[in-house]
Amino acid sequence: MLKDITLGQYFPGDTPVHRLDPRTKLILTFVYIVAVFLVGSWGGYGLVIAALAAVTAVSRIRPKALLRGMKPLIFIIIFTAVLNLFFTPGEDYLFRWRFIKITYTGVDRAISMVLRVMLLVSGTFLLTYTTSPLAITDGLERLLSPLKKLHVPVYEFSLMMCIALRFIPLLIEETDRIMSAQKARGADLETGTLPERARALLPLLIPLFVSSFRRADELALAMECRCYNGGEGRTRMKQLHMAWQDGAAFLLGALLVAGILLLRRLGI
Amino acid sequence: MNPFIRIENISYTYPDAGQPALDGLSLEIIPGSFVAVLGANGSGKSTLAKHLNAILTPDAGRVLVDGMDTADEQNLLPIRRRVGMVFQNPDNQIVANVVEDDVAFAPENLGVEPAQIRRRVDEALRQVGMYEYRLHAPHLLSGGQKQRVAIAGVLAMEPQVLVLDEPTAMLDPRGRREVIAAAETLCRQRGITVVLITHHMEEAARADRLLVMDRGRIVMDGAPRDVFTRGQALRALGLDVPETTALIQRLNAAGMALPADALSPEDCAAAIEEALCH
C-alpha cells in the first residue's frame, strides 16, 4: 500500500519542455508566478491560461494530471471563493437577503482569486511534472551558487536533498516490512480511535528511527571512504548547458509578462 | 616485490571495550595479490579492514600504505584514493538515485575534470558488468547488482587496493557469485590488489593467500589449500572447511587417497572421478 506514494510526480518524457535546462525552468516558473500576480484584467487571465495550455500541450502532460494535482487544494480554493464572494465590501448588490450580501465586485474578485490560485498551482506542477527531482536539485544548486560566497552551504543542502530522495523508497520498503512484522505479532494498526491508532504507530516508528540512524552512520562512513570532504574543490560530471531553446523560452516568458502588462494598461 | 600495505605490530581497542580488537598484528600485502581474511565473529577482521584506509588508526604500531603513515591526517585523502572500501549493505553505500551519478561521486569529490569523470565512470561500470544499467535507479536493482555498483563507485577513484568487508553477507547465492566473480576479475585482469573479508569458505578458497584471525591476531597464513588441511584447528576457532575439503577428508578417512588441494567443486569432482576409474 505504501508503494503507491509517488514522489516528485515526475512524468518522464522527451519533449522540448523536458529538454530545457532545469535552471531555465526554475527561473521561468518564478517569472510565471510573478506574472500571475501582475494580471489586472480578464484579458490577462486569458493570456496566462493560453500560455499554460500551450506549455501543457507541448510537454504532452494530460490536462487531467494537472487537475488531479489540484485535488488536495480543493478546500483552499473553496475557502478563497466563499471568502471573496460574501465578504467583499461594496454597494453594487447582485443578491441580498438579511445579512447575506453578494456584490458584483465580490463575484468578480472570487472568480479572479480562484483563477489565480489554480494557475499558480498548475504552473508549479508543470515544473515538477516535466523535471526530475534530481534535475531540480541540480538546477537550484547552480542558481544559488553565488550564495556560496556568503558561506551558505549550497552544495551540502543539495546533497541532503539528493540523499533524502535516494532513501525514500528504501524507507518506504522498510516501513512496509516493519508493519508486516508487527502485524504478524498481533499489532492492530488500522482500527481503534485516533489516539489508539497513534499509539499503535509507536512500535512502527521506533524501529524505523533506529534503523535510519544506523543507515546514516554507514552511509557517512561509505562517503568518507569515497573521499567526500565537503563541497570545496568538487567537480561535476554532468555540466548544464544553456542552448538556443533556453533563450527562446526566456523570450516567450518576457513576451508573456509584456502582454500581461499591456492588457492591464489597456484594461482589457 | 615491495609490499603495498605494511602493518607493523598494531593494536587497537574500541572505546569502552575491555578486550582489544587487534592485538599486536603484523602483515604485509603484496600488490596484485588476492588475500582473503577469515575469522569468527569478533575475531577483529572488520577492525583490520578499517585500518587499511585510515578509518581507524592503531593505538600502537603503525600502518603504511604506499609508504604513507595512516596516522598522519595529511595522508588521509591520498590513502583513501589508493585503498577503496566496500561494505556489507549495498543500500547504505549508494548516494545518488541514478547509477552513473553515484559512480561519479568519488571522482567528483577528488575534483577530477568532467570529461575524465565520464571516462572513469563508464570504465568502472564496464569492469563490473553494470554499464547497461547506468541510467537505472539503484533501488530497482538486485542485491548483487547494487553491490557491483558500489564496487564501481570505488573503482572510479582508480584505487590500487580494493577492500571488501563481507560484501556478500546480505546477498543471495547468485548475487554472491556475481560479486566474487567481479572482484576476482579485477584482481586477475586489472592487477588490483583485493582484500576480501568473508565468512564463506568457498569464497576464501579462491584467494591466493588466506589469513585466519582469532582474537585480534593472525593465527594462520598461507595458501588456501594448506590452511584448509588443518580442519581440526579451524573447527577449534569456530570455522569450518569448504564442503569439498570436508568431503575429501571423509573419503580419505574411509580409505581413499584423494589430493587434499582440490578446492573447487570441479576439481573435487575430477579428483573423485580419477580415483574411482583407476
Contacts between the chains, C-beta under 8 A, distances in Angstrom:
chain1	res1	chain2	res2	distance
A	134	B	96	7.6
A	134	B	97	6.4
A	134	B	98	6.7
A	134	B	101	7.3
A	159	B	95	7.8
A	162	B	95	7.1
A	162	B	96	6.1
A	162	B	97	7.3
A	163	B	95	6.2
A	165	B	97	5.7
A	166	B	94	6.9
A	166	B	95	6.7
A	166	B	96	6.3
A	166	B	97	4.4
A	166	B	138	7.4
A	166	B	139	8.0
A	169	B	137	7.8
A	169	B	139	4.4
A	170	B	91	5.7
A	170	B	139	6.2
A	173	B	139	7.7
A	215	B	91	7.5
A	215	B	92	5.0
A	218	B	87	6.5
A	218	B	89	6.4
A	218	B	92	3.9
A	218	B	93	7.3
A	219	B	92	5.1
A	219	B	93	7.0
A	219	B	95	7.3
A	221	B	55	6.7
A	221	B	87	7.3
A	222	B	85	7.9
A	222	B	87	6.0
A	222	B	92	6.5
A	222	B	93	3.9
A	222	B	95	7.9
A	222	B	150	7.8
A	223	B	95	6.5
A	223	B	105	7.7
A	224	B	55	7.1
A	224	B	80	7.4
A	225	B	53	6.3
A	225	B	55	7.0
A	225	B	80	6.1
A	225	B	84	7.0
A	225	B	85	4.4
A	225	B	154	7.4
A	226	B	80	7.7
A	226	B	84	7.8
A	226	B	105	5.8
A	226	B	106	3.9
A	226	B	109	6.3
A	226	B	153	6.3
A	226	B	154	6.7
A	226	B	157	6.8
A	227	B	77	5.7
A	227	B	80	5.2
A	227	B	81	6.0
A	227	B	106	5.7
A	227	B	109	4.5
A	227	B	110	5.5
A	227	B	157	6.6
A	228	B	105	7.5
A	228	B	109	5.1
A	229	B	77	6.9
A	229	B	109	6.7
A	233	B	111	4.7
A	234	B	108	5.5
A	234	B	109	6.0
A	234	B	111	6.3
A	235	B	107	7.8
A	235	B	108	5.6
A	235	B	111	5.1
A	235	B	112	6.0
A	235	B	113	6.6
A	235	B	114	6.1
A	235	B	117	6.9
A	236	B	104	7.9
A	236	B	108	5.9
A	236	B	114	6.4
A	236	B	117	7.9
A	237	B	100	7.7
A	237	B	101	7.4
A	237	B	104	4.0
A	237	B	107	7.4
A	237	B	108	6.3
A	237	B	114	5.6
A	237	B	117	4.1
A	237	B	118	5.8
A	237	B	121	6.5
A	238	B	101	7.6
A	238	B	104	7.9
A	238	B	114	7.6
A	239	B	114	5.6
